[in-house]
Amino acid sequence: MSSYIIPSPLGNLCLLIESNTLKSIQYAPIDSQLSQVIAPYALIVQHELEQYFCDPNHVFSIQLEPEGTAFQKKVWRALQQIPTCTTVSYKDISEKLTTSPRAVGNACRANPIPIIIPCHRVVAKNTLGGYVGQTTGAMIDIKKWLLNHEVPCLSKHGTLLTYFD
C-alpha cells in the first residue's frame, strides 16, 4: 500500500492506495509535507477530488475498496446512495437497513473514505451529528464546510438546513 499527501480546501489529505484502488482518505496533520512524487492513480484520485471541490455535483468514478466489517460496508454502500446535495438522518438510514441509528453512527465514524463515501450528508434529528468520530472541533468544521459547499444544490432541492454555521 502506498500513501500520498495531497492538498485540498480542507487541508492536506492522505490517500492510501493499493493496486489502483483507493483504500482510505485521512485528514493529514497540518504540518504534513505534500508528496513530491505521486503515482498515476493517485493523480486520478486527486483530480476527482478537485472536481468535487469545484462542483459538488461531481460524480466520483474511482475504484473504492474500504476495509471494514460486512455491516460497515453495508452502511457505506447506503451512504453512497445518498444523492449529491442531500442530507438524511441516522434514523433514515437505520430504518432502511433495519438497524439502530447508533449502529449507523458507529459505521459512519469508521468510514475510511470520507468525502467520497459521503458520511457528511448524514445528520442527527436536530443537530449536525458527528463527523469522523468527533462532535466538536476541527472535524465538525470540516463537516460544516462540506455541507456549505453543497448549499447551492441543497437549496435547489428544498432541503436546505439551517445549522451550518
N, C-alpha and C positions, 0 to 999 in steps of 0.2 A: 504494500500500500504506500502511496506517495502523498505528501501533503504540500499544499501551495497556499501562500498567503497573498490575497488579492485585496485591492481597495474597494470600498463601497461607500455610499452615503451614510451607512450605519456604522462605519468604522471598518477596520480590517476584518476580513473573513478568512478562515482556514478551510480549504477544501480538502477532503480526504477522498482519494480516487484510487480505484483498483480495477485493472483490466477495462479501461474505458467505461467505467461505471462510477457514478457519484455515490459514495457511501455515507458522507457526513458533511455538514456545514457547521462550523463552530465560530462563535464570535471570538476573535483573537484579542489578546491584550493590546491596549493602546500603543505600547512601545514595541510591538512585534514588527519585524522587518519584512517588507514585501519580498516575495520570491523574485530573484533575478532571472531565473530560467523557469519557464512554465511549459509543461508538456502540451502538445496539441489539444488533447481532450480537455485539459484544464482551461485552455483558452476558449474552448467552445462553451464550457460551463460559465466562465466569466462573461462571455458575450451574452449568453442567455440572461444572466442576472442583470447586466447593464440594460438589456432590452426591457426587462420588468421595471427597473428603476426609472426608465424614460417613459414607459407606458404600462400602467397597472393591468391593462387588458392583455398583455403579452401571455401567450400560452407556451409553457415550457415543453420542450420536446427532447430532453436529455434522459438517458437511461439512469434510473434510480435503483439502488439496492440497499435500503436501510436495514440495519440489523436490529432485531427485536423479537419478542415473543409472537406467537401466532395471533394473540389478541391485539397486541400493539399494532401489528401490521394490518389487521382488520380495521382498526380505528384510523390509521394513517391513510388507508385506501378511501375510507369515508371522507376524510378531510380533503383529499384530492378531488372529491366530487362537489365540494362547495364551490359554486360559481364565483368567478372573479368578481370582486367588488360587492360581496355579500357577506353578512355575518349570520351565524347560527349560535344557539346556546349549547352548552354542555348537555343540557336536558334533551334538546332536539336530537343530538347525535345518539345519546344513550337510548332514547326511545326507538330510534331506527335500528340500533344494534341489540336491543333488549338486554341492556346492562344498566349500570348506575352512572349518574353524572360524575361521581368521584372517580370511577374507573376510567371514564373518558378523559378526565382531567389528568390522571396519572399517566395515561398513554400520551397525551399532548405534551406533558412535561418531559417525557422520554424521547420525543420526536428528534431524530438525529439530523433531519434535513429541514430546519425551519426556513421560512420564506417560500421555498418551492413546495413543500408539504405545508399548506397554509394554516398552521395552528393559530396564527394571529387572528384569524377570522372567527375563532370560537370564543364566545364571551359568556360570562355568567348572567344570570337573570337580570340583576340590577347594577352590575359593575363590569369592568373590563375582564375580570378574572385574572389569571396569571399568564406568565409567558416564560418559557424555558425554566420553569421551577421557581420563579420569583413573582411576588405580588406587589413589590415596590422597587424603586431604584432604576438602574440603567436598563434592565430588560423590559420593564413596563414602558419606559420611554421609547424603546425600540418598537414595541407593540403599537403604541400610540402613533409613532411615525409611520409605520406600515399602514395602519388604518387611515390615517390622514392622507397618505399617499393615494389611497383608493377613494377618498371622499367624493371627487367628481363623479365617479361611477356609482357610488353608494347613493348619492342624491338623485341620480337619474333613475335608479331602481326603487326609489321611495323608501329606502331602508336606512337613511342617514341617522346615525346615533349621535347623541349629544354630549358624550363624556370623553372626548379625545384630548381634552386639554389638560 
